[in-house]
Amino acid sequence: MPGLNLNRSLILTVIAVFAMLTACGSPIVTGMKVHMQNQEYDEIIQLSDSVIAEGDSLNAEIWFWRGRAFTEKSQWTEAAESFDKANELDESGSLALNEFWFVFFNSAANTLNEGDFESAVDMLEAGIQIAPDRPDFELMLGDVELNRNNDYQAALQDYQNASRKARALIATLQEMIDDTSDPYTLDYYNQNLDKARNLCIQALYNSGSVMTMIVMDNDSEEESQESIQQIKDIYAEALDIDPTNIDVLDALAGVYMLEGDYDSAIGIYDEAADNINIGVSEGWLDESEASDMMANILVSKGYAYIEMEDYDNAITELNQARDIIGDDFIVLSTLAHANFVLENYDEALSILDTALMIDGLTPDELASAYYIKYACYNRKEMDSEAAEALETALEFQPDNADYWRYLASTYSRLGRRNDAINAMEKAGELDPGDN
């Protein structure tokens, strides 16, 4: 009986389709999946909202597909809230929520940009629950602790957690690469490996930077020396990942500067400069970015030479930096200081006049420049000009007791006895303990 066989086949087909739909979940979820295949994201959101509004809000899959739709629309906060709800309801852990960790990260970044730090931290902590192995969340949490709360220890802990997770991620990705022969999959894994390495370097760099700040605030020499070695080890680990990283080399040189090993610092600065040139020649470093980096290295080398009292080399390095970045206040004021020490007073005064023409100088910068002018005039025994320079410096730092004392001495040499007495009294008011 052909008709019976046909009906039987039809019935079996219907049963099979029904079983497939049942396996996929509720008809609503199935509809959402169809909409997703058709890129009908608004329809998914409308459908899920209507179901939730009718009281069916305990289905994890509905929240999951709602999150998927918002993800496709780059509405990160709405997507994260949906995934967070799905995670709360997904008791079996069957939903691949950890694949959407970036949603929580992007939402937190946007929220931070809007100035809502509390909500951003909540979103980052939710992200950690979704994808506990990702280093990105602690990296951003560390930034919040450091820049918002000024809590060095909390920031350091977050950065160290991030570096630990990044190292584990690197190892996992390397194993996956070793076990893969498909070129497309291999390319995907290698891209993720590069990102994981960069995250690890960033976390290590931040850890070292925070530890350096802690050392600078620490009065215990023994503890500082121990911490300095730890910082060196942290930067060495970062350089094992990328020996050409300019920021890490610069930071490592800064640590040697901190402990007074200026020769080692200069050697590392030279290595950083070589890598900048290599980066430009090989095309992985933009020329404009490279110029800024090179100027920073030259300025740092200039400081190192000044600390070594090698002022001629300091001036050479600083002039090279000036050739790159132009008239920068820090470069010019340091050049003026070096020329002052070398008794090139006219050159120092000329440089300071150029520095004072820079727009937007802070009161402290203006006071510092006029003070160095005073020092130059004082050495040249030009007391009237020296007094005028100090008077101007005090317009920007009126509570500087040292300036008032120097001014009193200068007034005395000029025969301005009453002014000298008044200036000395002012210094005594500001710093009674020095009388």
PyMOL commands that set and color helices and strands:
alter all, ss='L'
color gray80, all
select helices_A, chain A and resi 2-24+27-37+41-53+60-72+76-89+97-113+117-130+136-147+152-178+183-216+221-241+246-258+262-282+287-307+311-325+329-341+345-355+363-379+383-396+401-413+417-430+432-434
alter helices_A, ss='H'
color red, helices_A
deselect
rebuild
show_as cartoon
